[in-house]
Amino acid sequence: MIHLVTLARWLCLLAACGMAALQPARAAPATAEPFRWDPAIHRGTLPNGLRYFIVPARQPADTLAIQLLVHAGSLEEDNSQSGVAHMVEHMVFHESRDVPEGIARRMKAMGWRSGQQFNAVTNYERTLYMLNLAGKAQLAQWDQGLFLLAQMAGHARISDSSLAQERRVVLEEWRGKLGARERMEQQRRQLLREGGLQALRPTIGTEQSIRSQPAANLQRFYQQWYQPNNMALLVVGDIDVATAEARIRHWFAARPAAALPPHADRNPVLGNTLRTGRLQDADNRSSQVGWVLRSRSSLAQDSAGFRTRLLDNLAEKLLKQELARYQPLRPDGVRSVVARKGFIGGTTFTLGFAATVDPSAHQAGMQHLLLLQRLLQEQAPDDAKLTALREDLLALARRTPRSNAGWDAQKWLQELQNAVADERVLQDPAQKGPMAEAILAGISNEDIIAHLRGWLHSPDRLLFMMAPGLKPLPLPTPQQVRALQADIAAKPLPVLPATVAPAPIALPDLPPALPPASSTLLWRDAAQQVAMWQLANGDRLVWQYRANQNGKLRYAAESGAGYRLPGADGWQWQLAAQLAAASGPAGWQAKQLRAWEQAQRLGLSQSQSSQMLTQQATIAPDQLATLWHYYQARQLHASIDPALLRLQQDSLGRDSSAASQAYAALDKLRYAQTAADQAPSVAALRQQTPAGLLALWQQLATRPVTHYLSGAASEAEVVAAANLYLAAIPRQPAAPVAQALLPLPGRFESRHAIAREPAARVQAYGSVPMPWQGERALQVATLGRALHAALRQSLREEAAGVYSVQFSLKLNPDTDRLESEWQFTTDPARLQELLARVDAILAQPAAALDDAALLPALAYGQQQADARLNDDDSRFNRLQLSVRHYGDTRYLAHSASLGSTLDAASVRALAAGLRLDQNLALLLTLPDPKLMETQP
């Protein structure tokens, strides 16, 4: 597996570890205080140079992560080794000196699964091997895991025969990443990292290099860089430190250190230059202008470096504040401007400004970005606001805990991995907090301004433009950009409109509640702590009054107001429901709705399926009456904001790409659609009015509702609130309910030659009628995991035809159908061969259930069933399923025994009667040679 750094990361805000400017605003103290490691981390170095870091984290119990980090990635390759670092990552899972059958095969024999208990990742600078163990059985295998990592670290045997098999898998990994995103990524790398090795050393390599790299090149890379003095071992979790240290020495100390080649320079070459570039792709839909400045920094792990990073933090906040201040100067056609700062290799960072523009407004966007550069360099920011930024950060430093004792194992692993990989110190919080306070006390507003302007004066500059599709996009030359800068510099600075403090948002009151109605207790199950009331309007209230672990109340309101009701098209019902939820009660403005929800610390999320409309909230117990009053207001006093409708009309229906057409065709294959299920035309969208959509919402609001509540509260208060706010809402019990959108019987296939890459992508959806039962749902999920393992074994391990395959089975409680979904990417020439392999497994699922596939799936299913017993969300979901299907608590009551009912016999019996290859809709996306020719 590889990990490619994207533009989002290159230009991200790095509040905690951002880079400094070339010229610090103020000299650091003559003697810097070095960072001190967190004392909870037990560190050591073997005589051969291998470093190890151990954190005994007991939460969650019975979990342990072991990671081997090799400080070598694709940047360490030479010109003949493209993709070798990543291929070595794959190959060390094959045979080794003491494991001739192969490391991965041994791990699987131990019950471990690829992607769960073991995995690996390569990027430009490092390769990381990961073991994640959970449960007492796996925890007992941790020493064997150390042994296997030691084999991978120094005793791998990279043979021609194993490489011939594995290179086919790597080739499919390369193929799976092809697409518009990767094409744009390549262009970004070339622009942002020009002058650096990153643009020349893609971690995955190239198709040619993957096909042709000889084993000798991989062996040479392995022998050069897989040395103990170029590695670190991380152990985090439920472990005894002394025992872990002893076993690390046992497995890793014997191999001697070796001389290492010099590491490649991570920094691109910077210069006093202005470049211009274009980003375009046939499938790109964005329109932007960007201005990027590249500079160097220092990453000193001491108080001087900390001061730089605190200045980074403050300068970024100041930049965001100033961009908001200059927003009134934004010209027509420029929709937004954002700034991002981020690391691109070594000590080099970028400060990037991006203006989202209309497709015809690139010139206006460029002028505005260049004007912003002058304003930021010459205009003084608001001193009071800048002081407030400093004081806020100082207050945060004072509140920062002086210990990391509250971290769980996952947090420890994440922070430690990042620190070791980046050669940083994971600092002792007892030192960090006071150090931050002392440094911030010595930073002035002038320091922050100078720090930001130091970034802006970088001589290494890039202007880029991005247009939708392959639309002609005239690109200015560097000389034209300089001329425009000179023209802007010669003119007076624009005058900002007078700043008017925004008027406080008046928080509206909820409309008066209807007169209270009544409710009748229907039944109570004391064992499950559940009661049901019939409300006067026909609604039902089901309350599980057992306390939730976080002390909150969970609420859900379900009705048959799905989007497949008679009287309107499906998209009209959906649009009405979405806009009513976003608009708030009549007379409210959108900003008032947001302010009211923030002030009340509550909100109602909403989702709509073909059959059901659901609203949900999680609140404190004392907010229940307010929540239900709000619910009543949304039901009875809804409105449709015309501005929100216009926004939807402008955005919906725009995507006419070949991919969207293919998905539409797939839906037609899958479902028995009527005219009401079709997507809207632009003209139909334009015809919608607020009044018409409000009338549809009012019809949705008349459907009877079942209200679900979970958590501890006063019964008298719950019933009183239900009588006041829920029981009086008018309903129409006889109103028709929405119908399910059911799959068509039969097997259907749709082929679309729309891809611009040499890749065939398969997406498939299947359906088999099967009544829902709780025990059966668990068996279905377990069968799905076992079949996934069988498909992976067939398609990847045996055929080496895919890098990954996705497969899932679900028993849908709303449609009483077993639903399958699977997808993979492969060489177009091998598509039919692999589809035949899938068909063979899906035609006879029971035959694929060998112990290697089934036993790990059973263990995982039983573990998940047990874990959900104490999970509040799972109990609330089971309560809803139980009432929806049975009208009582029987499924909830039987949940405690679900895990015990799951065994190999029940899963095999379920599989024996299934044919998953018949009722199936397949979308096959294939390359189009003509499109590949037109792609730049």
Secondary structure, DSSP 8 states (H G I E B T S, - for coil): -B----HHHHT---TTT----SS-SS---SS--B--B-TTSEEEE-TTS-EEEEEE--SSTTEEEEEEEES--GGG--TT-TTHHHHHHHHTTS-BSS-TT-HHHHHHHTT--BTTTEEEEE-SS-EEEEEEEESHHHHTTHHHHHHHHHHHHH-B---HHHHHHHHHHHHHHHHHT-SHHHHHHHHHHHHHTTTSGGGT--TT--HHHHHH--HHHHHHHHHHH--GGGEEEEEEES--HHHHHHHHHHHHSSS-----------S----SEEEEEEE--TT----EEEEEEEEE----SBHHHHHHHHHHHHHHHHHHHHHHHTGGG--TTEEEEEEEEEEEETTEEEEEEEEEE-TT-HHHHHHHHHHHHHHHHHS---HHHHHHHHHHHHHHHHHS-S--TT--HHHHHHHHHHHHHTT---B-HHHHHHHHHHHHHT--HHHHHHHHHHHHT-SEEEEEEE-STT-------HHHHHHHHHHHHHS---------------------------EEEEEEETTTTEEEEEETTS-EEEEE-S--TTS-EEEEEEES--S--TTS-HHHHHHHHHHHHHH-BTT--HHHHHHHHHHHT---EEEE-SS-EEEEEEE-GGGHHHHHHHHHHHHHSB---HHHHHHHHHHTT----HHHHHHHHHHHHHB---GGGS---HHHHHT--HHHHHHHHHHHTTS-EEEEEES---HHHHHHHHHHHTTTS---TTS-------B-SSEEEEEEEEESSS-EEEEEEEEEE----HHHHHHHHHHHHHHHHHHHIIIIIIT---S-EEEEEEEETTTTEEEEEEEEEE-GGGHHHHHHHHHHHHHSGGGG--HHHHHHHHHHHHHHHHHHTT-HHHHHHHHHHHHHHHSSSHHHHHGGGHHHH--HHHHHHHHHT---SSSEEEEEEEE-HHHHHH--
